Amino acid sequence: MVRAEAADSPRSTFRLLVDRNFGLLTWGKFFSTTAVWVHGVVAAIAIYSATGSALAVGLITAVQFGPQLLTPLSGKWADHGDVKRQILLGRLVCATGAGGAALVYAFGNLQGWSVAWAILACSCLVGIGFVIGGPAMQAVTPALVTREELPAAMTLNTAPMTAARLVGPALGAFIVTVSGPVAGFACATFGHILCIAAVLLIKIPPRQIPAEEVDYRVRAALRHVWTDRPLLYLLIAIATVGFASEPTITLAPALAEELGGGSELVGALTFSFGVGALVGIGILAVFTRRLSTEVFVGSGLAVMVLGALLTAVSTIVVSALVGFGVIGVGFSLAVTAIGTGIQLRIPPYLRGRIMALWLLAFTGTRPAGALLTGFTADLTTARFAVAAMAVIPLLALVLCRPRSLRRPAPNPAPSYNVSN
């Protein structure tokens, strides 16, 4: 339920960022998401050092994203349980996974694949923690802001993920270089603990539930999505964004090699994507009250297509860097606008389950995107694979025309009573 605050004008982005409730939630997301990126980089370095196997490193993504299949069940819990407790439990499980990796590496006295399997098990625990708390973290945002503040709030909701993608890998690699994997895993653990501390201080308004009997089955959310076609289109769009953005990591090494660069260029390409994503957040902060959400959805998808095509025709490093940056801009615009559009359409009693579908669509397509574009690059070239990647958001752009997304919801929202 969006917080009622009719007497007050919408708060600015800065006021939201320093708000005790919404601001602390935003900072908590940043600490926790940064911790996940730190853990991923440290785990990759530690496992490769122990095994020398790229396959073992690839398994990190598999074990972290594999539990995402259980996200709809977590969303069901968020709709009729204690969302604050659920967020805290999820982050506690993440902290246990990261802390366990630190203890295993420090005191396990393991070698080779024994180290790898132990760290992979801890990484899986981190993934389970995100499954437990992820839908609740997404669903609680509208309860802390007014409906008019929701577009700005969703921009800030995306900012921690983008900033963490820039800070986390660099921080993890630096800590391992200076102090080793144990310190890196400990840093990841501390990030989750900071998130727990922030969430403990947040006061979440009382839950509002429909006056009539509510169907809390996952099937009810799926049925609602099917009957609300704009909502279905938005979920398809976020799936395409996840699919089309993952190759910016997968194809970076091959593209750098084609351009005559090495590991430094790989880092520069991924950094350029992150900088572009930050630029996209800045654009949203300036224009969020001037342009409609539907326009931003189409604009984000179109900019991603443009960036992919620019990268595909690049024969020099500078244009490839610009192309990756443009993809990052479109990524931020699309993810934030799609999330806002979904939050504005769904009734509160379905928010946890539908935001769980949002997370599943966004993260579940990433492995498929990485495998398909990597396979395409092996058969052809990295630049051709980037061009092929542009087809997916282009199809979503055709589907998500502003007029298609402005259709009214099929059923009015039910009446509500305040529940403790």
C-alpha positions as CSV (number, residue, x, y, z in Angstrom):
1,M,0.0,0.0,0.0
2,V,1.4,3.4,-0.9
3,R,1.7,5.6,2.1
4,A,-1.1,8.2,2.4
5,E,0.2,11.7,2.7
6,A,-2.3,13.9,1.0
7,A,-1.5,17.1,2.9
8,D,2.1,17.2,2.0
9,S,3.7,17.8,-1.4
10,P,5.9,15.0,-2.8
11,R,9.3,14.9,-1.2
12,S,12.4,15.6,-3.3
13,T,14.9,12.8,-4.2
14,F,17.3,14.2,-1.5
15,R,14.5,14.2,1.2
16,L,13.7,10.6,0.3
17,L,17.3,9.6,0.5
18,V,17.7,11.0,4.0
19,D,14.3,9.9,5.2
20,R,14.7,7.6,8.3
21,N,12.6,4.8,6.7
22,F,13.0,5.0,3.0
23,G,16.5,6.4,3.2
24,L,17.7,3.6,5.5
25,L,16.1,1.0,3.3
26,T,18.0,2.4,0.3
27,W,21.3,2.4,2.1
28,G,20.7,-1.1,3.4
29,K,20.1,-2.3,-0.2
30,F,23.4,-0.7,-1.2
31,F,25.4,-2.3,1.6
32,S,23.8,-5.8,1.0
33,T,24.0,-5.7,-2.8
34,T,27.7,-4.5,-2.6
35,A,28.3,-7.4,-0.3
36,V,26.9,-9.8,-2.9
37,W,29.2,-8.5,-5.6
38,V,32.2,-8.5,-3.2
39,H,31.4,-12.2,-2.3
40,G,31.1,-13.1,-6.0
41,V,34.5,-11.7,-7.0
42,V,36.3,-13.0,-3.9
43,A,34.7,-16.5,-4.5
44,A,35.7,-16.5,-8.1
45,I,39.3,-15.6,-7.3
46,A,39.5,-18.1,-4.4
47,I,38.0,-21.0,-6.4
48,Y,40.1,-20.4,-9.5
49,S,43.2,-20.2,-7.3
50,A,42.3,-23.5,-5.7
51,T,41.2,-25.4,-8.9
52,G,42.5,-23.5,-11.9
53,S,39.1,-24.4,-13.5
54,A,36.9,-21.8,-15.3
55,L,34.0,-24.2,-15.0
56,A,34.3,-24.1,-11.2
57,V,34.1,-20.3,-11.4
58,G,31.1,-20.5,-13.7
59,L,29.3,-22.6,-11.1
60,I,29.2,-19.6,-8.7
61,T,26.5,-17.9,-10.9
62,A,24.6,-21.2,-11.1
63,V,24.5,-21.8,-7.4
64,Q,23.6,-18.2,-6.6
65,F,20.8,-17.9,-9.2
66,G,19.5,-21.5,-9.0
67,P,17.5,-20.8,-5.8
68,Q,15.6,-18.0,-7.7
69,L,13.1,-20.6,-8.9
70,L,11.7,-20.5,-5.3
71,T,11.1,-16.8,-5.4
72,P,7.3,-17.0,-6.0
73,L,6.9,-18.9,-2.7
74,S,8.9,-16.1,-1.0
75,G,6.6,-13.5,-2.6
76,K,3.6,-15.4,-1.2
77,W,5.1,-15.1,2.3
78,A,5.7,-11.4,1.7
79,D,2.0,-10.8,0.9
80,H,0.6,-12.2,4.2
81,G,3.6,-12.4,6.6
82,D,5.8,-9.9,8.4
83,V,7.9,-8.3,5.6
84,K,10.4,-6.7,8.0
85,R,11.1,-10.1,9.6
86,Q,11.4,-11.6,6.2
87,I,13.9,-9.0,5.0
88,L,16.0,-9.5,8.2
89,L,15.9,-13.3,7.9
90,G,17.0,-13.1,4.3
91,R,20.0,-10.9,5.1
92,L,20.9,-13.0,8.1
93,V,21.1,-16.1,5.8
94,C,23.2,-14.1,3.4
95,A,25.6,-13.0,6.2
96,T,25.8,-16.7,7.3
97,G,26.8,-17.7,3.8
98,A,29.5,-15.1,3.5
99,G,30.7,-15.6,7.0
100,G,30.8,-19.3,6.5
101,A,33.0,-18.9,3.4
102,A,35.4,-16.8,5.5
103,L,35.6,-19.5,8.2
104,V,36.0,-22.3,5.7
105,Y,38.8,-20.6,3.9
106,A,40.5,-19.5,7.2
107,F,40.2,-22.7,9.2
108,G,38.9,-25.5,7.0
109,N,42.4,-26.6,5.9
110,L,41.0,-27.7,2.6
111,Q,42.7,-28.0,-0.8
112,G,41.7,-28.0,-4.5
113,W,38.1,-28.9,-5.3
114,S,37.3,-29.4,-1.6
115,V,37.8,-25.6,-1.1
116,A,35.6,-25.0,-4.2
117,W,32.7,-27.1,-3.1
118,A,32.7,-25.6,0.3
119,I,32.7,-22.0,-1.1
120,L,30.0,-23.0,-3.6
121,A,27.8,-24.3,-0.8
122,C,28.3,-21.0,1.1
123,S,27.5,-19.1,-2.2
124,C,24.3,-21.1,-2.6
125,L,23.4,-20.0,1.0
126,V,23.9,-16.4,-0.1
127,G,21.5,-17.0,-3.0
128,I,18.9,-18.5,-0.8
129,G,19.1,-15.5,1.5
130,F,18.3,-13.2,-1.5
131,V,15.4,-15.5,-2.4
132,I,14.0,-15.2,1.1
133,G,14.3,-11.4,1.4
134,G,14.2,-10.2,-2.2
135,P,10.4,-10.0,-2.8
136,A,9.8,-8.4,0.6
137,M,12.5,-5.8,0.0
138,Q,10.9,-4.9,-3.3
139,A,7.3,-5.0,-2.0
140,V,7.9,-2.7,1.0
141,T,9.0,0.3,-1.0
142,P,5.5,1.6,-1.8
143,A,4.6,1.4,1.9
144,L,7.2,4.1,2.7
145,V,6.3,6.7,0.1
146,T,3.2,8.4,-1.4
147,R,1.9,7.4,-4.9
148,E,3.3,10.7,-6.3
149,E,6.7,9.9,-4.8
150,L,6.8,6.4,-6.3
151,P,8.6,7.2,-9.6
152,A,11.4,9.0,-7.7
153,A,11.5,6.2,-5.1
154,M,11.8,3.6,-7.8
155,T,14.7,5.6,-9.3
156,L,16.4,5.4,-5.9
157,N,15.4,1.7,-5.7
158,T,17.6,1.0,-8.7
159,A,20.5,3.2,-7.7
160,P,21.9,0.8,-5.0
161,M,22.1,-2.0,-7.6
162,T,23.9,0.2,-10.1
163,A,26.3,1.7,-7.6
164,A,27.0,-1.7,-6.1
165,R,27.8,-3.1,-9.5
166,L,30.5,-0.5,-9.8
167,V,31.8,-0.6,-6.2
168,G,31.5,-4.2,-5.3
169,P,33.8,-6.0,-7.9
170,A,36.5,-3.4,-7.5
171,L,36.3,-3.5,-3.7
172,G,36.4,-7.3,-3.7
173,A,39.4,-7.5,-6.0
174,F,41.3,-4.8,-4.0
175,I,40.7,-6.5,-0.7
176,V,41.9,-9.9,-2.0
177,T,45.0,-8.3,-3.5
178,V,45.8,-6.5,-0.2
179,S,44.6,-8.9,2.5
180,G,43.5,-12.2,0.9
181,P,40.1,-14.0,0.4
182,V,39.4,-14.3,4.2
183,A,39.3,-10.5,4.5
184,G,37.2,-10.3,1.3
185,F,34.5,-12.7,2.6
186,A,34.6,-10.9,6.0
187,C,33.9,-7.6,4.2
188,A,30.9,-9.2,2.4
189,T,29.6,-10.4,5.8
190,F,29.9,-6.9,7.3
191,G,27.9,-5.5,4.4
192,H,25.0,-7.8,5.1
193,I,25.3,-6.9,8.8
194,L,25.1,-3.2,8.0
195,C,21.9,-3.9,6.0
196,I,20.4,-5.7,9.0
197,A,21.2,-2.8,11.3
198,A,19.6,-0.3,8.8
199,V,16.4,-2.4,8.5
200,L,16.1,-2.8,12.3
201,L,15.7,1.0,12.5
202,I,13.0,1.2,9.9
203,K,9.4,1.6,10.9
204,I,7.0,0.0,8.4
205,P,3.4,1.2,8.4
206,P,0.7,-1.3,9.4
207,R,-0.3,-3.7,6.6
208,Q,-3.4,-3.0,4.7
209,I,-5.4,-6.1,3.6
210,P,-8.6,-6.5,1.6
211,A,-11.8,-6.6,3.6
212,E,-12.9,-9.8,1.8
213,E,-11.3,-13.2,1.8
214,V,-7.9,-13.1,-0.1
215,D,-6.5,-15.9,-2.2
216,Y,-2.8,-16.1,-1.3
217,R,-1.9,-18.8,-3.7
218,V,0.8,-18.1,-6.4
219,R,-1.8,-19.1,-8.9
220,A,-3.9,-16.0,-8.0
221,A,-1.0,-13.7,-8.9
222,L,-0.4,-15.5,-12.2
223,R,-4.1,-15.3,-13.1
224,H,-4.0,-11.5,-12.3
225,V,-1.0,-11.0,-14.5
226,W,-2.6,-12.9,-17.4
227,T,-5.8,-10.8,-17.2
228,D,-3.9,-7.5,-17.0
229,R,-2.1,-7.4,-20.3
230,P,0.0,-4.2,-19.7
231,L,1.3,-5.9,-16.5
232,L,2.2,-9.0,-18.5
233,Y,4.0,-6.9,-21.1
234,L,6.0,-5.2,-18.4
235,L,7.1,-8.5,-17.0
236,I,8.1,-9.6,-20.4
237,A,10.0,-6.4,-20.8
238,I,12.0,-6.8,-17.6
239,A,12.8,-10.4,-18.7
240,T,14.2,-9.0,-22.0
241,V,16.2,-6.4,-20.1
242,G,17.8,-9.0,-17.9
243,F,18.5,-11.2,-21.0
244,A,20.0,-8.4,-23.1
245,S,22.1,-6.8,-20.3
246,E,23.9,-10.0,-19.2
247,P,26.1,-10.3,-22.4
248,T,27.8,-7.0,-21.4
249,I,29.6,-9.1,-18.9
250,T,29.8,-12.4,-20.9
251,L,31.0,-10.9,-24.2
252,A,33.4,-8.3,-22.7
253,P,36.5,-10.6,-22.8
254,A,35.8,-11.7,-26.4
255,L,35.0,-8.2,-27.6
256,A,38.2,-6.8,-25.9
257,E,40.2,-9.4,-27.7
258,E,38.7,-8.5,-31.1
259,L,39.6,-4.9,-30.4
260,G,43.2,-5.8,-29.6
261,G,42.9,-5.2,-25.8
262,G,43.4,-7.4,-22.8
263,S,42.0,-7.6,-19.2
264,E,42.3,-3.8,-18.8
265,L,39.9,-3.3,-21.6
266,V,37.5,-5.9,-20.2
267,G,37.4,-3.9,-17.0
268,A,37.0,-0.6,-18.9
269,L,34.0,-2.0,-20.8
270,T,32.2,-3.2,-17.7
271,F,33.0,0.0,-16.0
272,S,31.6,2.0,-18.9
273,F,28.3,0.1,-18.6
274,G,28.2,1.0,-14.9
275,V,28.9,4.6,-15.6
276,G,26.1,4.7,-18.2
277,A,23.7,3.2,-15.7
278,L,24.5,6.0,-13.3
279,V,23.9,8.5,-16.0
280,G,20.6,6.9,-16.6
281,I,19.7,7.3,-13.0
282,G,20.6,11.0,-13.2
283,I,18.3,11.4,-16.2
284,L,15.5,9.8,-14.3
285,A,16.1,12.1,-11.3
286,V,15.8,15.2,-13.5
287,F,12.9,14.1,-15.8
288,T,10.9,11.7,-13.7
289,R,8.1,14.2,-13.0
290,R,8.0,15.5,-16.6
291,L,7.7,12.3,-18.6
292,S,5.3,9.4,-18.1
293,T,6.5,6.0,-17.0
294,E,5.3,4.5,-20.2
295,V,7.5,6.8,-22.2
296,F,10.5,5.9,-20.1
297,V,9.9,2.1,-20.6
298,G,10.0,2.6,-24.4
299,S,12.9,5.0,-24.2
300,G,15.0,2.6,-22.1
301,L,14.5,-0.3,-24.5
302,A,15.2,1.9,-27.5
303,V,18.4,3.2,-25.9
304,M,19.6,-0.4,-25.2
305,V,19.0,-1.3,-28.8
306,L,21.0,1.8,-29.9
307,G,23.9,1.0,-27.6
308,A,24.1,-2.6,-28.8
309,L,24.1,-1.6,-32.5
310,L,26.8,1.1,-31.8
311,T,28.9,-1.6,-30.1
312,A,28.4,-4.1,-32.9
313,V,29.7,-1.7,-35.6
314,S,32.7,-0.5,-33.4
315,T,36.1,-1.1,-34.8
316,I,37.9,1.1,-32.3
317,V,38.0,1.0,-28.5
318,V,36.4,4.4,-27.9
319,S,33.2,3.6,-29.8
320,A,32.9,0.3,-28.0
321,L,33.2,2.0,-24.7
322,V,30.6,4.5,-25.7
323,G,28.3,1.7,-26.9
324,F,28.5,-0.1,-23.6
325,G,27.8,3.2,-21.8
326,V,24.7,3.7,-23.9
327,I,23.5,0.2,-23.1
328,G,24.0,1.1,-19.4
329,V,21.9,4.2,-19.8
330,G,19.0,2.3,-21.4
331,F,19.3,-0.4,-18.7
332,S,18.7,2.1,-15.9
333,L,15.9,3.8,-17.7
334,A,14.1,0.5,-18.5
335,V,14.6,-1.2,-15.2
336,T,13.4,1.7,-13.2
337,A,10.4,2.6,-15.4
338,I,9.3,-1.0,-15.7
339,G,9.5,-1.4,-11.9
340,T,7.5,1.8,-11.4
341,G,4.9,0.7,-13.9
342,I,4.4,-2.6,-12.2
343,Q,4.2,-1.1,-8.7
344,L,1.5,1.4,-9.9
345,R,-0.7,-1.4,-11.4
346,I,-0.7,-4.1,-8.8
347,P,-3.0,-4.2,-5.8
348,P,-1.2,-4.3,-2.4
349,Y,-2.3,-7.8,-1.5
350,L,-0.6,-9.2,-4.6
351,R,2.5,-7.0,-4.4
352,G,4.9,-9.6,-2.9
353,R,4.0,-12.4,-5.3
354,I,4.1,-10.2,-8.4
355,M,7.4,-8.5,-7.4
356,A,8.7,-12.0,-6.9
357,L,7.7,-12.7,-10.5
358,W,9.6,-9.5,-11.4
359,L,12.7,-10.8,-9.7
360,L,12.4,-14.2,-11.3
361,A,11.9,-12.7,-14.8
362,F,14.8,-10.3,-14.3
363,T,17.4,-12.7,-12.9
364,G,16.1,-15.9,-14.4
365,T,16.9,-14.9,-18.0
366,R,20.5,-13.9,-17.2
367,P,22.0,-17.4,-17.4
368,A,20.1,-18.0,-20.7
369,G,21.3,-14.7,-22.1
370,A,24.9,-15.4,-21.1
371,L,24.9,-19.0,-22.6
372,L,23.2,-18.0,-25.9
373,T,25.3,-15.0,-26.6
374,G,28.5,-16.8,-25.6
375,F,27.6,-19.7,-28.0
376,T,26.8,-17.2,-30.8
377,A,30.1,-15.4,-30.2
378,D,32.0,-18.7,-30.4
379,L,30.3,-19.5,-33.8
380,T,30.6,-16.0,-35.2
381,T,32.1,-13.0,-33.6
382,A,31.5,-11.1,-30.4
383,R,30.3,-8.0,-32.3
384,F,27.8,-10.1,-34.2
385,A,26.6,-11.6,-30.9
386,V,26.1,-8.1,-29.5
387,A,24.0,-7.2,-32.6
388,A,21.9,-10.3,-32.2
389,M,21.4,-9.3,-28.6
390,A,19.7,-6.1,-29.8
391,V,16.8,-8.1,-31.3
392,I,15.4,-9.0,-27.9
393,P,14.8,-5.5,-26.5
394,L,13.6,-4.4,-30.0
395,L,10.8,-7.0,-29.9
396,A,9.9,-5.9,-26.3
397,L,9.8,-2.3,-27.6
398,V,7.2,-3.2,-30.2
399,L,5.2,-4.9,-27.5
400,C,5.5,-2.1,-24.9
401,R,4.2,0.8,-26.8
402,P,3.0,3.6,-24.5
403,R,-0.6,3.2,-25.7
404,S,-0.4,-0.6,-24.9
405,L,0.8,0.2,-21.4
406,R,-1.9,2.8,-20.6
407,R,-4.8,0.4,-20.7
408,P,-6.7,0.4,-17.4
409,A,-6.4,-2.5,-15.0
410,P,-9.1,-5.2,-15.5
411,N,-10.5,-5.0,-12.0
412,P,-10.7,-2.2,-9.5
413,A,-8.6,-2.5,-6.3
414,P,-10.6,-4.0,-3.4
415,S,-11.4,-2.1,-0.3
416,Y,-8.9,-2.3,2.6
417,N,-8.8,-2.4,6.4
418,V,-5.7,-1.7,8.4
419,S,-4.2,-4.7,10.0
420,N,-1.5,-4.9,12.6
